Amino acid sequence: MTSMPDLIRKKRDGGALSEEEIRTFIRCVTDRTIEECQTGAMLMAIWQKGMVQEEIKTLTREIMSSGEVMSWPEEWAGLVVDKHSTGGVGDKVSLVLAPALAACGCKVPMISGRGLGHTGGTLDKLESIPGFNVRQSTAQIQEILRSVGCCIVGQTELLVPADRILYARRDVTSTVDSPPLIAGSIISKKGAESLYALVLDVKFGRAALYKDMDSARELAQLLVGVGTDLGMRTAAVLSRMDTVIGRCVGNSLEVMESLETLKGKGPADLMELVTALGGILLQMTDMASNELEGRRKIFDAVIGGAALGKFQAMMEAQGVAKETTLKLCSAHGDYHSVLKRSQHQMELETLSDGVVVDVCGLTLAEILNKLGAGRSRAEGLINHSVGAELLVSLGQRVRKGEFWLRLHYEAPAPSAEQISHLQGALVVEERGNYVVEDLVINVLLPK
């Protein structure tokens, strides 16, 4: 058998790995018979040299097959769906979309991840809710889907174990943005869910992994192709990721904004993404005759309160006390009686009169991660209360001295340099002419 250094060298030198060589690498990762430094070296070689289509398909299939593959009751045929985003700032779409799809009759076994790079993780957000257990066995997942219709969980010990290891290594080896590794990670998990239909939100812009639309389109086409090859109806949307989705960034704050959205009071951009992605899934499952009808059904499920009911039931099924869910889901929920509130808040002032033409989401995310909202601190722990609220909207006219951002933080206080960077995220122009741009740019449907 070829040694691991030989496989690393082959990929480092630009060679295409055979099916058996990729299988060997993934088996060694799964069995932990490979040194961590060797795993990192192979990830870097893949990042530098890329992979051809057949390599990516094999990599994805082998990661998927490294553990168990879920199976569902026959009566759920054509109903099991999921969504995945390539990561954004303030992206809490899953928290609204999963229960909305369940309210429309879908089964949604949403296997999510933790924060990666500057982007927040759905599991981290949900764990800010006391008692929410993202660790569920396959049998528990099936029971939650039977009784509720949706769950949001982490990877089980038996599900795609190779990806769980590689996912963590990508974050610390700066190989997060490798298309083959992205495809292998995303599609292997969804393939192991035995989905009927999958929609992907592939983001581009300053706060996305891919900065330009052409690169994002290439990734979307790759993901759709690999997903289709694994037997799933797979579609993708291209969406902008320059500023914040909604108004809140940070784990507890994003849960609050998601709950407000489920109560019919959500921001327009968040609802646009929820209805667009949900509408495509309902169309692909034939629950809607077209995307527009699908969007309308998702919108009605959110505005009418059915999705909120599903979210409450999902929380209880995943370990949250009923008393807690009632507080969170009541019309005038006292969120901070349940969710941790930071010890300190600080409002930043606008430095000039004018029109808000930009708020850089990447800058906000990077500073908040350093303050504890992400895993950039040495101990790798997340402080769920750290975050920020945008107090202005793009296109809004402001006066010097008005508050534009509320920062939630713990000791120590942000440094002067960090505050300066945050102030630089806001762009105000005296004669600004802000043009509203579509959030969802393009839809790639399965052939």
Secondary structure as UniProt FT lines:
FT   HELIX           4..12
FT   TURN            13..14
FT   HELIX           19..31
FT   HELIX           36..49
FT   HELIX           53..64
FT   TURN            65..66
FT   HELIX           74..76
FT   TURN            77..79
FT   STRAND          80..85
FT   TURN            89..90
FT   HELIX           93..103
FT   TURN            104..105
FT   STRAND          107..111
FT   TURN            117..118
FT   HELIX           122..126
FT   TURN            127..128
FT   TURN            130..131
FT   HELIX           138..147
FT   STRAND          150..153
FT   TURN            157..158
FT   HELIX           161..172
FT   TURN            173..174
FT   TURN            176..177
FT   HELIX           179..192
FT   TURN            193..194
FT   STRAND          197..204
FT   TURN            206..207
FT   HELIX           213..229
FT   TURN            230..231
FT   STRAND          233..240
FT   STRAND          248..249
FT   HELIX           251..260
FT   HELIX           261..265
FT   HELIX           268..284
FT   TURN            285..286
FT   HELIX           291..303
FT   HELIX           306..317
FT   TURN            318..319
FT   HELIX           322..329
FT   TURN            331..332
FT   HELIX           335..337
FT   STRAND          344..349
FT   STRAND          354..359
FT   HELIX           361..368
FT   HELIX           369..373
FT   TURN            378..379
FT   TURN            384..385
FT   STRAND          387..390
FT   TURN            394..395
FT   STRAND          397..398
FT   TURN            400..401
FT   STRAND          403..409
FT   HELIX           416..425
FT   STRAND          426..429
FT   TURN            430..431
FT   STRAND          440..444
//
